[in-house]
Every structure is written in C-alpha cells, then in structure tokens.
Amino acid sequence: MLGVFVAVARVQVQPLRTSVGPPVSSKVLKYCFEGVLRRRVFGSFTSISISMLFDGGRPLYSRGEEPVVLEGGRRYWGRVTAVDEVPWLVDAIGSTLGPEFRCSGPYGDFVVSVPEVEVVHFSSLRVELPEVFKLVFLTPTVLTSKLMAPPNLADRVRPMHKLIPQPSLIFSHLLRMWNSFAPPELRIGKPSEWAPYLLGRQADVTLVELDYRVRPETVVIGRDSSGKLRKARGFRGWVVYRSTAPRKLQEIYSKLLALAQLTGIGRSRGIGLGQVALESLGPKT
C-alpha cells in the first residue's frame, strides 16, 4: 500500500547496573536506536518521536532538583515512533537490531527488547471520540502563543510559552503537523495558511472544559555550549472536555488526536515532551 505510515516500536529497557541517566530519559532510547533511525523533516516537523522512559506510569525526567536514576535490574518502557512513506522501522529492528540487544554507552549498560512494532497507515488514523473525553498530558507540553496568530500578523508575534492547554493551540498545532506528514489526498481543510488558525477558533468554541487538573512544570533538557542548564517550561496534567462539534468537525478531532497519541504535541516531541493519552468518558457522538 502506498502512502504514509506511522510505525511505533514499543520498547523495554533493563539497566544491568544502577546508573545516573540523562535529564530527559528519552536520550537513552535515542542513543540505543541512533544507528538505525532515518530522520526526515516534513515542513517544520521531525519524523521521529522518542518517548521518555516510564517506570510504571511515571515518566522519568529531571526538574532540576535531582538526577534521573535508573535502577539496575528494573524494567522501564518507552517507544520510538517514525513517520515516513516506508515503514522502515520494522526492518531496522527485525534485521539490524533484533528483538533484543545490548546497548552500552554514556548512560550505562542496558538490555533492550522490542516486543512489538505496530504499523498504522495514515488513512487509518482515528480514535473513537465520544462527546466527553479526557486528554492527559503525560509529560510537560510546550505550546506557544504564535500558533494562534493570524497569518497576516504572524511575523510580528513573539512566540511565548502558554501554560494552559487551550484547545485552539492544541488543534492548530495538530493540523499543521497532520498536513505536513499527510499525502495531498489525506490533508485536512483547504490548502491555505489560514486553515490551522480557523480550526483553532472552532476548537475554542466547540470544546468546553468540564474539569481539569493542570500545573506548569519545568524540565531540564540538557546543557548549552557554555555548560548552563537548558530548560523548557510547559504544562502537565489533564483536562476533561465536552465536544459540541458537528460530526464532520468531530471526525477531524478524532484523526488529529489519534496522531497526537503516537507522536506527541508541541515543541520537543522528538525527546519525549508533549506525550498525551486519551480517555473516553461519555457517549459516542
């Protein structure tokens, strides 16, 4: 089948001994898979998303107070996602790395296993989206105010990080990403620079917050050339939305959220920020 595919490798990582990991644990997976990853840029969006390592349901990253410690013998999980015209990640793991391999490097010694690689054709991306749903932001999510700047004013707007999950910012960003990855026949909306802005406006009108628990959070992402800590500030938590969107618009939300669950939302998706999960809470529309 021709087109664009999303390949998702679900990964288990077991340190052979206790070690101090990088401030964002996704860098362990990045190091272990670096030799087989084929990075591309579609528009302004990287084709590779690497998750944080999770200890059960807890993502591992540093907020600056204490380091990330990876315990010897403990099993952590994560995933590597690749978007491309060919699902090369399947062959890269099957032929080059194998379902289990040893990875040794600056962050320690690990046994890495890949129990599953899922491949989804872009045309099949959708979730069952009910009238009421919860969007969970598993790791700090970084969205900027510029996402909702009208195109004729965008050059004059300074991008500022927003610390609340405003629907317009989420869906404007997701539509930009979808249309960058998708082949022409699967792109959403008329080919216009105004399409993400207009969808964002509709999202703010048709998605109503019923409940939420959101907090700002800072994550250390590394050091700059002078040795100073580099940090990103975003939000983490969850929001329960009620959708009043008509069916056609609800179908668009369904497609975009299906992509978001696999690739993340916002800046620095490539290192595990903006990971989200969706929970159904109400009747189907």
C-alpha positions in Angstrom: 0.0 0.0 0.0 1.4 3.4 -1.0 1.2 6.4 1.2 2.5 7.4 4.6 2.9 5.1 7.6 3.3 5.6 11.3 5.5 2.9 12.8 5.6 2.6 16.6 8.2 0.4 18.4 7.3 -0.4 22.0 10.5 -0.9 23.9 11.6 -2.3 27.3 14.9 -1.2 28.8 16.6 -3.0 31.7 19.8 -1.5 33.2 22.4 -4.1 34.1 23.5 -1.9 37.0 22.2 1.3 38.7 23.4 4.4 36.9 22.6 8.2 36.6 20.7 8.8 33.4 20.3 11.9 31.3 17.9 14.6 32.5 15.4 13.5 29.8 15.4 9.7 29.8 14.4 9.6 26.1 18.1 10.1 25.4 18.7 6.5 26.5 16.5 5.3 23.7 17.9 7.9 21.3 21.4 6.6 21.9 20.4 2.9 21.6 18.5 3.4 18.4 20.6 6.1 16.8 22.3 3.8 14.3 19.1 2.8 12.6 16.9 6.0 12.8 16.2 7.8 9.5 15.3 11.3 10.4 13.4 13.5 8.0 11.8 16.9 8.3 8.3 17.4 6.9 7.7 21.1 6.9 8.9 22.0 10.3 8.1 18.7 11.9 10.6 15.9 12.6 9.6 12.4 11.5 11.0 10.8 14.7 9.4 10.9 18.2 11.2 9.2 21.1 9.3 8.9 24.4 10.6 9.3 27.9 11.3 6.1 29.7 8.4 5.2 32.1 8.6 3.5 35.4 5.1 2.0 35.5 3.1 5.1 34.7 5.7 7.7 35.8 7.8 9.3 33.1 11.5 9.9 34.1 12.9 13.3 33.6 14.7 15.9 35.8 13.0 19.1 37.0 16.4 20.3 38.2 16.4 19.3 41.8 17.7 15.7 41.5 19.0 13.5 38.7 17.3 10.7 36.9 18.4 7.4 38.5 18.0 4.1 36.5 18.0 1.1 38.9 19.8 -2.0 37.9 17.5 -4.9 37.1 14.4 -2.8 36.9 12.3 -2.8 33.7 11.4 0.6 32.1 9.3 1.1 29.0 9.1 3.6 26.2 8.5 3.8 22.5 10.1 5.1 19.3 7.8 6.4 16.6 8.7 7.1 12.9 6.5 8.7 10.2 7.5 8.0 6.6 6.4 6.7 3.2 8.0 3.3 4.1 7.7 1.6 7.5 11.5 1.1 7.7 11.5 0.8 11.5 10.1 -2.7 11.2 13.1 -3.9 9.1 15.6 -1.8 11.2 14.6 -3.7 14.3 14.0 -7.1 12.7 17.1 -7.2 10.5 19.6 -4.9 12.2 19.0 -4.7 16.0 16.9 -7.8 16.6 14.0 -8.2 19.1 16.6 -8.0 22.0 20.0 -6.4 22.0 22.7 -5.0 24.3 23.3 -1.2 24.4 26.3 0.3 26.3 27.2 3.9 26.3 27.4 7.1 28.3 24.3 6.4 30.3 25.1 2.9 31.3 24.7 -0.7 30.1 21.2 -1.9 29.1 19.4 -4.9 27.7 16.8 -3.5 25.2 13.9 -5.6 23.9 11.2 -4.7 21.4 8.2 -6.9 22.0 6.0 -5.1 19.4 6.2 -2.9 16.3 2.9 -1.5 15.2 2.4 0.0 11.8 -0.6 2.2 11.0 -1.4 3.7 7.6 -2.1 7.4 7.7 -5.5 6.9 6.3 -6.5 4.6 9.2 -5.6 7.2 11.9 -8.7 7.9 14.0 -9.9 7.2 17.5 -13.4 6.6 18.9 -14.0 10.1 20.2 -17.1 10.5 22.5 -18.9 13.6 23.4 -17.0 13.7 26.7 -13.3 12.8 26.9 -10.2 13.3 29.0 -6.9 14.5 27.4 -4.0 13.5 29.7 -0.7 15.4 29.2 1.8 12.7 30.4 4.9 14.8 30.1 5.4 18.6 30.0 3.8 20.0 26.9 5.1 23.2 25.2 2.8 25.2 23.1 3.3 28.8 22.1 1.0 31.8 21.6 2.2 32.1 18.0 0.2 29.1 17.0 -3.0 31.2 17.0 -1.5 34.3 15.5 -3.5 35.2 12.3 -1.2 34.5 9.3 -1.1 38.2 8.3 0.3 39.1 11.8 2.4 36.0 12.5 5.7 37.7 11.6 5.1 40.4 14.3 4.2 38.0 17.1 6.8 36.9 19.5 6.3 33.2 20.5 5.5 32.9 24.2 5.0 29.6 26.0 1.5 29.1 27.2 0.9 27.2 30.5 -2.7 26.2 29.9 -4.0 23.6 27.4 -6.1 25.9 25.2 -8.0 23.9 22.6 -7.1 26.3 19.8 -3.4 25.9 20.4 -3.6 22.1 20.5 -5.6 21.7 17.3 -3.9 24.4 15.4 -0.6 22.7 16.1 -2.0 19.2 15.3 -3.5 20.3 12.0 -0.1 21.8 10.9 1.6 18.6 11.8 -1.0 16.3 10.1 -0.9 18.3 6.9 2.9 18.3 6.9 3.0 14.5 7.2 0.0 13.5 5.1 0.0 12.9 1.4 -2.1 15.5 -0.6 -5.2 13.3 -0.7 -5.4 13.0 3.1 -4.7 16.6 4.0 -7.5 18.3 6.0 -9.1 21.5 5.0 -8.5 23.7 2.0 -4.8 24.2 1.2 -4.5 27.6 3.0 -2.2 29.1 5.6 -5.4 30.1 7.4 -6.6 26.5 7.9 -4.8 25.9 11.3 -6.0 29.3 12.6 -9.6 28.7 11.6 -9.6 25.2 13.1 -8.2 26.5 16.3 -11.0 29.1 16.5 -13.6 26.3 16.0 -11.9 24.2 18.7 -12.2 27.0 21.3 -15.9 27.4 20.5 -16.8 23.7 20.4 -14.7 22.2 23.2 -15.8 23.1 26.7 -13.7 22.3 29.8 -15.8 20.3 32.4 -12.9 19.6 34.8 -9.2 19.9 34.8 -6.0 19.5 36.9 -3.1 21.2 35.2 0.1 22.6 36.6 3.1 24.4 35.0 6.3 22.3 35.1 9.9 22.9 34.1 12.1 20.2 32.7 15.8 20.1 32.2 16.7 19.1 28.6 20.5 19.4 28.7 23.3 22.0 28.7 24.2 24.7 26.3 27.7 25.2 24.8 28.7 27.2 28.0 27.6 24.4 30.3 24.5 26.2 31.6 21.3 24.1 32.1 18.8 24.3 29.2 15.2 24.2 30.5 11.8 24.0 28.9 8.6 25.1 30.7 5.2 23.7 29.8 2.2 22.2 31.4 1.3 18.8 32.6 -2.0 17.2 33.9 -5.4 16.6 32.4 -8.5 18.2 31.1 -12.0 16.8 30.6 -13.7 18.2 27.5 -17.2 18.1 26.3 -17.4 18.4 22.5 -20.3 20.2 20.8 -18.7 19.9 17.4 -20.8 18.8 14.4 -20.0 15.3 13.1 -17.6 16.4 10.4 -15.6 18.5 12.8 -15.6 15.8 15.4 -14.1 13.4 12.8 -11.3 15.9 12.3 -10.6 16.0 16.0 -10.6 12.2 16.1 -7.9 12.0 13.4 -5.7 14.6 14.9 -5.9 13.1 18.4 -5.0 9.7 17.0 -1.9 11.2 15.6 -1.1 13.1 18.8 -1.2 9.9 20.9 1.6 8.4 18.7 3.8 11.4 18.0 3.0 13.9 20.9 2.0 17.5 20.8 4.1 20.7 20.7 7.7 21.5 20.8 10.5 18.9 21.6 8.3 15.9 20.7 11.5 14.3 19.5 12.8 14.0 23.0 9.6 13.0 24.7 7.9 16.2 25.6 4.2 16.6 24.9 3.2 12.9 25.2 -0.5 12.5 25.6 -3.2 9.9 26.2 -6.9 9.9 25.6 -9.6 8.5 27.8 -13.3 8.1 26.8 -15.8 9.3 29.4 -19.1 9.9 27.6 -21.4 8.6 24.9 -20.2 8.4 21.3 -21.2 11.2 19.1 
